[in-house]
Amino acid sequence: MSETTVREILERIDELPADERALLEQRLAERAESEWHREANTAREIARERGLDQAAIDDAIRRTRHSA
């Protein structure tokens, strides 16, 4: 997507009535949250495949914090 296209989209968003802009922001937030959940689930699956559990993660964080 070009800089011009992005600028045009932002200008159109700025022209939206407040209620439509609020709806757009809500939908974008829902998309972002959905994407975050998908990525988190993928990360959890990879961690399980590698034999990592929450205790191992907590231990790694603890070791990293104390070594600094």
Distance bins in CASP14 RR format, pairs under 12 A and 6 or more apart:
PFRMAT RR
TARGET T0000
AUTHOR 0000-0000-0000
RMODE 2
METHOD distances of the structure
MODEL  1
1 7 0 0 0 0 0 1 0 0 0 0 0
1 8 0 0 0 0 0 1 0 0 0 0 0
1 9 0 0 0 0 1 0 0 0 0 0 0
1 10 0 0 0 0 0 1 0 0 0 0 0
2 8 0 0 0 0 1 0 0 0 0 0 0
2 9 0 0 0 0 0 1 0 0 0 0 0
3 9 0 0 0 0 0 1 0 0 0 0 0
3 10 0 0 0 0 0 1 0 0 0 0 0
4 10 0 0 0 0 0 1 0 0 0 0 0
4 11 0 0 0 0 0 1 0 0 0 0 0
5 11 0 0 0 0 0 1 0 0 0 0 0
5 12 0 0 0 0 0 1 0 0 0 0 0
6 12 0 0 0 0 0 1 0 0 0 0 0
6 13 0 0 0 0 0 1 0 0 0 0 0
7 13 0 0 0 0 0 1 0 0 0 0 0
7 14 0 0 0 0 0 1 0 0 0 0 0
8 14 0 0 0 0 0 1 0 0 0 0 0
8 15 0 0 0 0 0 1 0 0 0 0 0
9 15 0 0 0 0 0 1 0 0 0 0 0
9 16 0 0 0 0 0 1 0 0 0 0 0
9 24 0 0 0 0 0 1 0 0 0 0 0
9 28 0 0 0 0 0 1 0 0 0 0 0
10 16 0 0 0 0 0 1 0 0 0 0 0
10 21 0 0 0 0 0 1 0 0 0 0 0
10 24 0 0 0 0 0 1 0 0 0 0 0
12 20 0 0 0 0 0 1 0 0 0 0 0
12 21 0 0 0 0 0 1 0 0 0 0 0
12 24 0 0 0 0 0 1 0 0 0 0 0
13 20 0 0 0 0 1 0 0 0 0 0 0
13 21 1 0 0 1 0 0 0 0 0 0 0
13 22 0 0 0 0 0 1 0 0 0 0 0
13 23 0 0 0 0 0 1 0 0 0 0 0
13 24 1 0 0 1 0 0 0 0 0 0 0
13 25 0 0 0 0 1 0 0 0 0 0 0
13 28 0 0 0 0 1 0 0 0 0 0 0
14 20 0 0 0 0 0 1 0 0 0 0 0
14 21 0 0 0 0 1 0 0 0 0 0 0
14 24 0 0 0 0 0 1 0 0 0 0 0
15 21 0 0 0 0 1 0 0 0 0 0 0
15 24 0 0 0 0 0 1 0 0 0 0 0
16 22 0 0 0 0 1 0 0 0 0 0 0
16 23 0 0 0 0 1 0 0 0 0 0 0
16 24 1 0 0 1 0 0 0 0 0 0 0
16 25 0 0 0 0 1 0 0 0 0 0 0
17 23 0 0 0 0 1 0 0 0 0 0 0
17 24 0 0 0 0 0 1 0 0 0 0 0
18 24 0 0 0 0 0 1 0 0 0 0 0
18 25 0 0 0 0 0 1 0 0 0 0 0
19 25 0 0 0 0 0 1 0 0 0 0 0
19 26 0 0 0 0 0 1 0 0 0 0 0
20 26 0 0 0 0 0 1 0 0 0 0 0
20 27 0 0 0 0 0 1 0 0 0 0 0
21 27 0 0 0 0 0 1 0 0 0 0 0
21 28 0 0 0 0 0 1 0 0 0 0 0
22 28 0 0 0 0 0 1 0 0 0 0 0
22 29 0 0 0 0 0 1 0 0 0 0 0
23 29 0 0 0 0 0 1 0 0 0 0 0
23 30 0 0 0 0 0 1 0 0 0 0 0
24 30 0 0 0 0 0 1 0 0 0 0 0
24 31 0 0 0 0 0 1 0 0 0 0 0
25 31 0 0 0 0 0 1 0 0 0 0 0
25 32 0 0 0 0 0 1 0 0 0 0 0
26 32 0 0 0 0 0 1 0 0 0 0 0
26 33 0 0 0 0 0 1 0 0 0 0 0
27 33 0 0 0 0 0 1 0 0 0 0 0
27 34 0 0 0 0 0 1 0 0 0 0 0
28 34 0 0 0 0 0 1 0 0 0 0 0
28 35 0 0 0 0 0 1 0 0 0 0 0
29 35 0 0 0 0 0 1 0 0 0 0 0
29 36 0 0 0 0 0 1 0 0 0 0 0
30 36 0 0 0 0 0 1 0 0 0 0 0
30 37 0 0 0 0 0 1 0 0 0 0 0
31 37 0 0 0 0 0 1 0 0 0 0 0
31 38 0 0 0 0 0 1 0 0 0 0 0
32 38 0 0 0 0 0 1 0 0 0 0 0
32 39 0 0 0 0 0 1 0 0 0 0 0
33 39 0 0 0 0 0 1 0 0 0 0 0
33 40 0 0 0 0 0 1 0 0 0 0 0
34 40 0 0 0 0 0 1 0 0 0 0 0
34 41 0 0 0 0 0 1 0 0 0 0 0
35 41 0 0 0 0 0 1 0 0 0 0 0
35 42 0 0 0 0 0 1 0 0 0 0 0
36 42 0 0 0 0 0 1 0 0 0 0 0
36 43 0 0 0 0 0 1 0 0 0 0 0
37 43 0 0 0 0 0 1 0 0 0 0 0
37 44 0 0 0 0 0 1 0 0 0 0 0
38 44 0 0 0 0 0 1 0 0 0 0 0
38 45 0 0 0 0 0 1 0 0 0 0 0
39 45 0 0 0 0 0 1 0 0 0 0 0
39 46 0 0 0 0 0 1 0 0 0 0 0
40 46 0 0 0 0 0 1 0 0 0 0 0
40 47 0 0 0 0 0 1 0 0 0 0 0
41 47 0 0 0 0 0 1 0 0 0 0 0
41 48 0 0 0 0 0 1 0 0 0 0 0
42 48 0 0 0 0 0 1 0 0 0 0 0
42 49 0 0 0 0 0 1 0 0 0 0 0
43 49 0 0 0 0 0 1 0 0 0 0 0
43 50 0 0 0 0 0 1 0 0 0 0 0
43 52 0 0 0 0 1 0 0 0 0 0 0
43 57 0 0 0 0 0 1 0 0 0 0 0
44 50 0 0 0 0 0 1 0 0 0 0 0
44 51 0 0 0 0 0 1 0 0 0 0 0
44 52 0 0 0 0 1 0 0 0 0 0 0
44 53 0 0 0 0 0 1 0 0 0 0 0
44 54 0 0 0 0 1 0 0 0 0 0 0
44 57 0 0 0 0 0 1 0 0 0 0 0
45 51 0 0 0 0 0 1 0 0 0 0 0
45 52 0 0 0 0 0 1 0 0 0 0 0
46 52 0 0 0 0 1 0 0 0 0 0 0
47 53 1 0 0 1 0 0 0 0 0 0 0
47 54 0 0 0 0 1 0 0 0 0 0 0
47 55 0 0 0 0 0 1 0 0 0 0 0
47 56 0 0 0 0 1 0 0 0 0 0 0
47 57 1 0 0 1 0 0 0 0 0 0 0
47 60 0 0 0 0 0 1 0 0 0 0 0
48 54 0 0 0 0 0 1 0 0 0 0 0
48 56 0 0 0 0 0 1 0 0 0 0 0
48 57 0 0 0 0 0 1 0 0 0 0 0
50 56 0 0 0 0 1 0 0 0 0 0 0
50 57 0 0 0 0 0 1 0 0 0 0 0
51 57 0 0 0 0 0 1 0 0 0 0 0
52 58 0 0 0 0 0 1 0 0 0 0 0
52 59 0 0 0 0 0 1 0 0 0 0 0
52 60 0 0 0 0 1 0 0 0 0 0 0
53 59 0 0 0 0 1 0 0 0 0 0 0
53 60 0 0 0 0 0 1 0 0 0 0 0
54 60 0 0 0 0 0 1 0 0 0 0 0
54 61 0 0 0 0 0 1 0 0 0 0 0
55 61 0 0 0 0 0 1 0 0 0 0 0
55 62 0 0 0 0 0 1 0 0 0 0 0
56 62 0 0 0 0 0 1 0 0 0 0 0
56 63 0 0 0 0 0 1 0 0 0 0 0
57 63 0 0 0 0 0 1 0 0 0 0 0
57 64 0 0 0 0 0 1 0 0 0 0 0
58 64 0 0 0 0 0 1 0 0 0 0 0
58 65 0 0 0 0 0 1 0 0 0 0 0
59 65 0 0 0 0 0 1 0 0 0 0 0
59 66 0 0 0 0 0 1 0 0 0 0 0
60 66 0 0 0 0 0 1 0 0 0 0 0
60 67 0 0 0 0 0 1 0 0 0 0 0
61 67 0 0 0 0 0 1 0 0 0 0 0
61 68 0 0 0 0 0 1 0 0 0 0 0
62 68 0 0 0 0 0 1 0 0 0 0 0
END
